[in-house]
Amino acid sequence: MTRFTSFFTLCPLLPGILFLGLFFVIPLLVMGGVSLASRGLYGGVEWTFTLKNYAQLADPLYWGIYGRSFFLAFFTTVLCFVLGFPLAYVIARSSVRIQSLLILLVLIPFWTNFLVRTYAWMVILRSQGVMKTVLVTLGFPDVSLEILYTNWAVLIGLVYGYLPFMVVPLYLAIERIPPSLEEAARDLNAQPWSVFWRVVMPLAKPGIVAGCLLVFIPSIGAFITPHLLGGGQSMMIGTLVQHEFLVVRDWPFGAAMSFVLMFVVLMASIPLFRRASWWN
């Protein structure tokens, strides 16, 4: 009877287990095997065991790219939080009709292809683009704009692209906080900053952690944004992996690079989970 009970308890989990096994575990094992193979003479994979792909990553050139990726992903997450928390708070404390309108405005960019939106930023940021035209119109013709194909352009594109991923979890978390708790804190002579730091922030920590993870993880492995807005001057790890797979055709080294990226992302995400469990 106990075995049958255990079986029926696990039945609802089987579709999810099968899905993860087919589309996550098996591809991960395949890529792990490829990362330990050798590059063929004309590209592709030669199934000869080697660790040189991982040893090659010790080159300072690659660690510089990893460092740039982490740096840009970290500041993208920070800026998305700084910009997204006030917006999420305003949405959560608005009337139902205004909430619907504001959420719609936040999600509207998803109605347009991400590639098209990135090209739009290229038009805005180029030296003779929209931003330069606006500055000339305002009477600043001598201002030189050299933003495109720099880290600044990549940072702007990443913040723009992933800001909704921060706003939505924060909005859902803040909406669950009863306004009466903030009113009670103010009645006890708590200053606005104290109310924010000691009442709102701790209760909103699930949304903060979820938003930070949803922004940081795709940012560190971003491909389209650094490829178009950064060019060859601001290569990130996602661009480098694409280059190894499709241009150099060194699949084993690209797979090894992807596994190291996964490890780096995991190590960088652990503090967020620990912060969520310690922050009371």
N, C-alpha and C positions, 0 to 999 in steps of 0.2 A: 504493500500500500504506500509505503514511504517513497519507493522508487517511482511509482506512478505519479505521486504528488510532485516529486522533483521534476519529472519529465514534463508535466503539464505546466509547471511553474516556468520552465525554461522555454516552452514553445513560443511565447510572444517575443522572446529574444532572438529566435533563430533567424528571422529575416535580416535583422541588423547584423548578426554575427556573420551570415553568409555574404552580405554586402561588403562589410569591412574586410572579410577574408579575400574576396574576389578582386576588389578594387583598391585595397590598401595594403594588406599584408603580402599578397603574392607579388604585385608590382614592386613593393619595397625589397623583397627577397631577390627578385630578378636584378634590380639595380644594384643591390649589394654584391651579387655575383659579378656583375659587369665591372664594378669598381675595383675588383680584385683580378681582373683580366688584363690583357695587353692590347695595345692598339695594333690593328692590322696594318699591313704595308701600305695599302691604299685607303685606310680608314676602316671604320667598323670595329669588330671585336675579334680578337684572337684568344681562344680560351686557354691561356697560359697563366698560371697563378703568379702574381707579383704584388709587392707592396709599394712599388715605385710611384704609383699614382698619388698615394698619401704622402710619401716622402717629398714629392715634388712641390707639395703645398707649403713646405717650409721656406720656399723662396719669399723674401721680403716683399716682392712685387704683389703676390697674391694676398699676403696679410695686410698690405696697404689697402687693397680693394675691399677685403673683409672689414677693415677698420672704418673705411668710408661708408660702407653699407650700414654698419652698426650706428655710426654717428648720425647719419641722415635719418635712419629709422627711429632712433631715440628722440631726436629733436622734432621729428614729425609727430610722434606720439605726444610729446610735451605740448607742442603748439595746438594740436587737435584738442587736447584736454583743456588748455587755457581758453580757446575759442569756443569749444563745445559745451563746457559746463554752464556758463551763463545762459547760452541759448537753450539748453535743455531745461534749465530751471525756469526760464520764462515760459517755455511751452507747457511744462508741467503745472504751473500755477495760473495758466490762462483758462478762460472758459472753454467748454467743450467745442464750440464752433471755431474759436480762434485756434485751439489745439489742432483741429483737423486741418485748417488752412496752413498753419506753420509746418506741420509734419509733411504736408503735401509739397510745400516749398523746399523742404530739406531733401525729399526723395525725388524731386523733378529731374535732377541731373542724371539719375539712373535710367531715365527714359531715352537718353541719348547714348550712342556708342562711346565707350571710354576712349577709343582711339581718336574719334572725331573731337572729343573734348580736349584731348592732349594736343592735337594739331591746332585747336583754337588758341591754346596758351602759347604756342609757337608764334602765332600771328600777333598776339598781344605783347610778347616779351622781346621780339626781335628789335634790332637797333632802329629800324624805321617802321616799327609796328604801331599798334593802336596806342600803347602807352606813350610812345614818343610823340605821336600826333596830339594827344591830349595835353602833354606838357608844352608843346609849341603853341597850342591854342590858348593856354593859360598864361603865356608870356615868358616861358622858360626855354628858349630855342637852343641855348648853349649846353643844356644838360645832356651828358653822354650816357646812354643806356647800353651797358655791356652785361646784360643779365643772362640772355639765352646761351646755352652750352656752358653753364657754370653750375656749381653745387647749389647756388641760390635758386636757380630755375628749377632744379630737381626737387628741392625742398618745397617750393611753392606748388609744384604739380602734385607732389605726394600729399601735402596738407589738403589741397583742394579735392583730390580724389577720395581720400579716406576720412574726411571730416564727418560725413553722415554715419560712418561705422562707430564713431565715438558718441555722436549726439543721441542716436536711437537707444542704446543701452542705458545711457545716463538718464534720458527722459523716462524710460520705464522704471528705473530705480527710484528717481525722485518723486514720481507720481504716486508711489506707494507710501511715501512718508506723509503722515497726517499733518496738515498745516497747524493743527492745534498744538503739536509739540514745539513748533517754532514760536507760536504765540505764548505758550507757557514759559519758554526761555526768556522771551522779551519781558514778560510780566515780572520775572525774577531779576530784572535789571541787567540781563546779558546784553553786551554790545553786539551789533550786527556781525562783526567778524567772529566773535565768540559763538554766536548762534550757528554761523556757517561752519566753523571748524569743529565744534564739539557736538553739534546735533545733525546737521545735514550731511557732512562728509562721512562720518562713521556709518550712518544708515544707508548711504548711497554707495558703499564700497563694493557691493556685487556688480553694480553698473560700471564703476570705475575700473575694476579689474577686467571685466568683459570688454569694455571699450578699449582699454590699453592693449589687450591681447589682439583684438580684431584689427587694430591699427598697426601695431608693431610688427606682427608676424608677416602680413603681406607686404609691408613697406620694406623690410630688410631683403625680401626676395623679389622686389619689383623689377619688371623688365621693360615695359613699354615707356614709362615715364622717364627713367634715366637714359634709355636709348634715344628718345626723341628730343627731350629737353636738355640732356647732359651731353649728348654726342660722344665723342671720344675723350672729352676732358673730364667727365664725371662717371666713369664706368662703375657699376655696382655688380654685386655677385650674380644677380639674375641675368644681367647682360653678358657676363663672362661665361656663365654656364651655357647660354644660348650660342655663344660664339664657339665654344668647344664642341658642341654637338653638331651644329649646322655648318660652320665655316671650316674649322680645323678638322672636324670629323674624328675627334679623339673622344669617343664615347666613354671609355674607362676613366679617363681623367675628369670628364664632366660629371660622371656618376660619383666619383670620389669627392669632388667639390660639392656636390649636392648633399652628400651624407655629412660632410663637415658643417655645411650650412645648417642642416637639420639639428646637429648637435649644438651648434652655437645658439640657435633659436631656443632650443630646450633649456640650455643653461641660463639664457637671458630671461626666460619666462618664469623660471622657478622662484626668483625673488618676488614676483607679483603674486604668485599663489601663497607664498609664505607671508607676505604682507597682508593678504586678505584674511589669513587665519589668525594673525597676531593682533591685527588692528581692531581693538574693541572700544 
